[in-house]
C-alpha cells in the first residue's frame, strides 16, 4: 500500500501550516513507499539549497522506514557501518525525515522537511505526519 495523492496533499498542508506558525519557510517533500517523489512544496522564501535536502530526507526515511536521525547511529564515528550515508545515492542522517505509516504500521511513504534549523525541520516533519492522524503515526520510536 502506498500513500495516496489526497494523503500526500494533507501532509504537505499540515507541514506548511506548521512552518508558517514558526515563521520559517520550508521545503516539504513526500515520497511514496517506493521512495519516489509524490508531492512537493517550496514555500515562498524557502532556501533553494534545502530543496534537495528535503527530498533526500523523505527518500532516506522511505527507503529504510526509520526517522533519518536514527540512521546516524550506523555511520557515526565508531558506528557499525562507516560510510553508510554514502549508499543508495546518498542518504541524509540528521533529523527532518519521518516515515508515514498507516494505522496497522505499514509503510505508506515518508516526509522530508528542510529550510530551518534541524530541530525546526524535525518539528515541521512531525506536524506534517500528524496531519494524517489518526491513520498515521510519527513517534520516532519505530526502531
Order of alpha helices (4+ residues) and beta strands (2+ residues): alpha-beta-beta-alpha-alpha-beta-beta-alpha
